[in-house]
Amino acid sequence: MNHLAHLFLSQSNVQLMIGNFIADHVKGKQIEEYSEKVIRGINMHRAIDEFTDSHPQVIISKERLYSQFHKYAPVIVDMFYDHILAANWSDYSPIQLKSFTLGVYRSLESHKDTFPPSAARFFEYMSTYDWLADYASFEGIGAALNGMAKRASFDSKMEQATAVLEENIEVFHEDFKIFFPDLIAFSANWLKENE
């Protein structure tokens, strides 16, 4: 899953949000620099990623994209799922998407001096341009995928992914509807077991 889902699953707990947000930027022993509560968020992020990668419906989504996007298929599925979550936000949250994203940015802003430099830079762009809410539109998710394509080391073809999403939105939406309730249940369980 991508940033929106990770932050949603943090249940408005700021320390969990911080850990979930910075997890991909924290390498090796750097984790020891953070408080227990933030480390719990980092570990939660990693558990969510592991659960997602091995979920049968997610594997089916990745297989739909593999022939065109190869090793980038998992990254693109994560982005597709964040788009579907954003576009159908009211199915999962009573809080409006824009209110949620602005609340997240406010919460993270006051802790950004503790972020790894790469996470701090990413946060600046994400919050300034409200990328999380923009994921709800094809234009917004397209801009995110195009940006990722430019930063990729190899020819990822990610700039073509939005057209694939638009043509197959119902199929990916069905995949997401099967998968996401399982992820919500897994996350709630993980939090109980790791209090």
N, C-alpha and C positions, 0 to 999 in steps of 0.2 A: 504494500500500500504506500501511497505518497503522503505528503505533509498534512493534507486536510483530514484524512482518515485518522492518522496518528494523533493529531490534536483533538479531534472529536472523541476518540477513545480514551483520552486523558481525563475525561469527566470534569473539566474545569478546575482540576487540581494543578496549580501553577508549577509546582516542582516536577510533577509528572510531565507537564507540557514541555518544560525546559529540557528534560532528559530525552523525551520523544523527539523534540525538534533538533537537538544537537547530536543525536546518537551516531549518525553516519559520518560525522566530522571528528569523532573521538576515537583515537587509535591507541591500542596497547595500554601502556601504563598511564596514559593521560586520564583514564577513568578515575584514578586515585585522587585527582585534583578536585573532585566534586563531592558534595555532601551525599549522605546515604539516600536522602529522598530523591535527589537528581539521578543518582546511580540506579535507583529503582525505575525511573523513567527510561533511562538508557536501556536497561535490561528488558523492560516491557517492550520497547521499540523492537529490540532484536528478537524477542519471543513472537511478536506479531508478524515480523518478516518471515520467520521460520514457519509459523503456522500457515501463512498465506502461500508461501512457495510450495508447500506440500499438499495444499488443499486440492482435491480432485477437480473441482469446477474451475479453479484458477489455472490448473494445468491444461484443461480444455481450451480456455481463453488463449493461453500462450501458444498452444498448437495451431489455433486459427491464424496466428500471425507469423509463425516461425518461417514458413517458406519465403516470405517477403522480407522479414526484418531480422531473421537469424538470432544472434545473441542479444539483440536489443528488444526482442519480443517481451521478456519479463518487465523491462522498464516501461514499455509502452502500455502494457496491461495495467500497471500501477497507475499510470496517468489516466487511462480510460476510466478506471474505477473511481478515481478522484473526481473526474468530470461527472460521472453518473451519480455519485454521492451529492455533489454540489447541485446538479440539475434537479435532483429529487429530494432535496434537503428536508422539506417539510414532512416527508415520510418517516424521517428518523429523529427529528428534533423539533421541539415546540418553539425554539428560539429562531428568529429569522437569520438566514445565512450571513447577511451583512453585519448584523448585531454580534453574531458569534465571532466573525473574523476580526472585527474592530476590537472586541474584548480580548481576543487572543493577542493581537498586536500590542495592546496596552499592557497586558500581563508580561509579555516577553520583553518589551522595551526596557522595563526597569531592571532587567537582569542581563542585558546584552553584553555588558562589560565582562561577564564571566564566560561568554561563548568563545569557542575556538575561532580564530580570525576568519576562516572560510565560512563558518556558520553566521558570523556577525555580518559579513558582506552580503551573504544571501538574504539574511533577514532584512537588511536595509532596502533591497529591491522589492522583496516580497511584500513588506508592509507599506512602502511608499506607493506601490502600484496595485495593492490589494489583489495579488495573484490568486489567493485562495478563493475569493468570491468570483473572480474572473473565470475560474475553472468551469463554472456553470454554463458558459456559452461555448459554442464550437470555436468562435474567434479567440476566446481566452485560452482554451486548451491548445488551440493551434499555435498561438504565440509562444506558449510554454514549450511545446514540442519542437518548434522551429529554433528556439533558443538552445535547447538541448542538442539539436542536430549540429548547430554551429560549434558547440563546445566538444562534441564527440571526437575521439582520436581517429576514428575510421569513418568511412561512408556509412552512416547509420540508416539513411533514408527516413529518419524520423519526421522529416518535413512532409512526407507523404501519408503519415499516419492519420491525420485528421480526416482526410477524404475516406479512408478505410472505416474510421469510426462512424462518420455520417452515413455511409452506405450500409453499415451493419449494426446500427445503434440498438435495434430491438434484440438482436442476438446477444450482444454484450450486456445489455440491460438484464436479460434473463439470467445470464451467468452470474451477474452481480447480485441479483435478488436471491439466488440460491446460496451464494457464498457469504454475503455480508451478515446476515443474522447469526451464522456460525461464528464469524469473527467477533461479533459483539459479545456472544456468550463466552467464547474463549477468553476474551480480554477481561470480562467481569470475573471469571473464575481465576484467572492468573492474578488479578489484584487481590482477591481473597486469600489465595495461597501464598502470596508474597507480601503480606502486611508487615 
